[in-house]
Amino acid sequence: MQGRACALAFLATGLMAGPASAYTAYVSNEKDNTMTVVDTATMKVVKTVDVGQRPRGIAISPDGKFVYLCASDDDTVQIIDTSSLQIVGDLPSGPDPELFVLSPDGKTLYIANEDDNLVTVVDVASKAVLSEIPVGVEPEGMGVSPDGKTMVNTSETTSMAHFIDTQSHEVTDNVLVDTRPRFAEFKPDGSQVWVSAEVGGTVSVIDNAKRQVVKKIQFAINGLRAETIQPVGIAITADGKKAYVALGPANHVAVIDTETYEVEKYILVGQRVWHLAFTPDQKTLITTNGNSNDITFIDTATDEPVQSLTVGQQPWGVAISPN
């Protein structure tokens, strides 16, 4: 306990040097229906914006002009202008949208609707629903390949990763993973997709060509029971060499060598770390810590926490401006 107390005290002081480049981070706060806007250079809150009910999934357009936000209890995806920080429109979705992913060109949004077992495909410009794709029970995790040809949805209750052709909008493959898969992330070269299983406590590495699990990564942290280690969000570096996995109520982020699949380090962050995102220069990783109502800045050169910052109640997702 003494080591943990010291680590948390260090996070609070934030004495290490912060990130050099200035970007804007947008954090969805599930409990108080707000979005926190953060300057990543100063590591300070710029503004708190009122949004729809139970905001969770969040993404930003490739040009940085718009934030897309799942207002889950309003059954819609809100469009927020990043210059005015005003809600300027909505995109259609099914009931209880939780997570989504933008196509690499930013033209198409793929939305997981938890309550009706569908993935809704939306044309961003026209705001038209292009397709509704039946998937497994309680769809959540969403990932898209770098070439935009394949989208993966994970279904929590079915414990599967569904591979979907983005041209035909058809499910082409179903891959069984461990219990309650929550997130899907492609490697930058498109060769693999990594799927976290919250209850199973693993990350399944799936070969994108063969559509087979080639490795299951497990986690162990001294002093913590196995059931508290619950993988959720995943972020893989642009060079594809390292993966960071948020471990939920374990309050740590795992750092994994993507070649050996070995966990190199566990980084102590806030309570119930849920999702994470890199700044565009890859120098900083930001995590959302739902039960401590804060975010943590991690220096990716040292894989050490730099500072934690209080945001809204139960921060869930984070998106960072592209420039």
Buried (B, 14 or more C-beta within 10 A) or exposed (E): EEEEEEBBEBBEEBEEEBBEEEBBBBBBBBBBBBBBBBBBBEBEBEEBBEBBEBBBBBBBBBEBBBBBBBBBBBBBBBBBEBEEBEBEEBBBBBEBBBBBBBBBEBBBBBBBBBBEBBBBBBEBEEBEBBBBBEBBEBBBBBBBBEEBBBBBBBBBBBBBBBBBBBEEBEBEBBBEBBEBBBBBBBBEEBBBBBBBBBBBBBBBBBBBEEBEBEBBBBBEBEEBEEEBBBBBBBBBBEEBEBBBBBBBBBBBBBBBEBEEBEBEBBBBBBBBBBBBBBBBEBBBBBBBBBBBBBBBBBBBEEBEBBBBBEBBEBBBBBBBBBE
